[in-house]
Amino acid sequence: MDTKIFMAEFVGTAIMILLGLGVCANCNLNKSGMKGAGAVQITIAWGLAVMLPAFIFANVSGAHFNPALTIALVADGSVPASLLATYLTAQFAGAFV
């Protein structure tokens, strides 16, 4: 297992999910300052939630943050199959955290 790839995918996925779901909660909670915000705010925030960890971790792990993308890259040969378990474990663990 490559520890650098694992940590980059773990932290990157956790940041992406935290920021993305945070804005969705912020737009739906009754006592929130953004209550009633629309799809534009949510879309911009999700875009930033994906972009921020991608900029930080792209050089380390490729910034997949999505098991479907990782599996597709293994299938086309861009990522070695020996790293599949490392990527998937980190992504699922990061999303759960």
PLY file of the C-alpha trace (Angstrom):
ply
format ascii 1.0
element vertex 97
property float x
property float y
property float z
element edge 96
property int vertex1
property int vertex2
end_header
0.00 0.00 0.00
1.28 3.44 -0.90
0.80 5.61 2.19
1.04 8.93 0.34
-1.69 7.95 -2.12
-3.86 6.59 0.70
-3.58 9.76 2.79
-4.11 12.08 -0.18
-7.25 10.25 -1.30
-8.53 9.89 2.27
-8.12 13.56 3.21
-9.18 14.84 -0.22
-12.38 12.80 -0.24
-13.17 13.83 3.33
-12.69 17.53 2.50
-14.80 17.27 -0.63
-17.69 15.55 1.15
-17.49 17.85 4.18
-17.63 21.04 2.11
-20.18 19.76 -0.40
-22.64 18.34 2.09
-22.02 21.28 4.41
-23.37 23.73 1.86
-26.39 21.51 1.20
-27.15 21.41 4.93
-26.59 25.15 5.19
-29.14 25.79 2.44
-31.77 23.55 4.05
-31.50 24.25 7.79
-34.19 26.59 9.10
-31.94 28.81 11.24
-29.16 29.04 8.68
-28.09 32.28 7.08
-28.33 30.64 3.65
-31.80 29.09 4.17
-33.58 28.97 0.85
-30.49 29.50 -1.28
-30.91 27.98 -4.69
-29.19 25.64 -7.04
-26.68 28.29 -8.14
-25.15 28.60 -4.68
-25.11 24.84 -4.16
-23.55 24.22 -7.57
-20.83 26.83 -7.07
-20.02 25.48 -3.60
-19.84 21.87 -4.83
-17.56 22.99 -7.65
-15.26 24.64 -5.12
-15.52 21.60 -2.84
-14.19 19.43 -5.67
-11.62 21.95 -6.91
-9.93 22.70 -3.57
-8.76 19.15 -2.72
-8.05 18.48 -6.40
-5.57 21.37 -6.48
-4.01 20.25 -3.21
-3.64 16.52 -3.91
-3.45 16.19 -7.72
0.34 15.81 -7.75
0.29 13.10 -5.09
-2.55 10.78 -6.07
-4.16 12.14 -9.21
-7.11 13.44 -7.16
-9.63 10.76 -8.14
-11.86 11.05 -5.01
-14.43 8.82 -6.74
-14.34 5.02 -6.87
-16.03 4.98 -10.30
-13.25 7.12 -11.77
-10.56 5.00 -10.15
-12.07 1.77 -11.51
-12.33 3.31 -14.99
-8.68 4.41 -14.86
-7.61 0.92 -13.77
-9.68 -0.58 -16.58
-8.02 1.57 -19.24
-4.55 1.02 -17.80
-3.82 4.55 -16.54
-3.55 3.33 -12.93
-1.90 0.03 -11.95
-4.37 -2.58 -10.71
-2.16 -3.16 -7.67
-3.19 0.27 -6.34
-6.94 -0.28 -6.73
-7.46 -1.49 -3.15
-5.47 1.46 -1.77
-7.52 4.00 -3.71
-10.90 2.43 -2.96
-10.20 1.92 0.75
-9.03 5.53 1.13
-11.99 6.94 -0.78
-14.61 4.99 1.14
-12.96 5.69 4.50
-12.61 9.40 3.69
-16.26 9.63 2.65
-17.43 7.89 5.83
-15.32 10.15 8.05
0 1
1 2
2 3
3 4
4 5
5 6
6 7
7 8
8 9
9 10
10 11
11 12
12 13
13 14
14 15
15 16
16 17
17 18
18 19
19 20
20 21
21 22
22 23
23 24
24 25
25 26
26 27
27 28
28 29
29 30
30 31
31 32
32 33
33 34
34 35
35 36
36 37
37 38
38 39
39 40
40 41
41 42
42 43
43 44
44 45
45 46
46 47
47 48
48 49
49 50
50 51
51 52
52 53
53 54
54 55
55 56
56 57
57 58
58 59
59 60
60 61
61 62
62 63
63 64
64 65
65 66
66 67
67 68
68 69
69 70
70 71
71 72
72 73
73 74
74 75
75 76
76 77
77 78
78 79
79 80
80 81
81 82
82 83
83 84
84 85
85 86
86 87
87 88
88 89
89 90
90 91
91 92
92 93
93 94
94 95
95 96
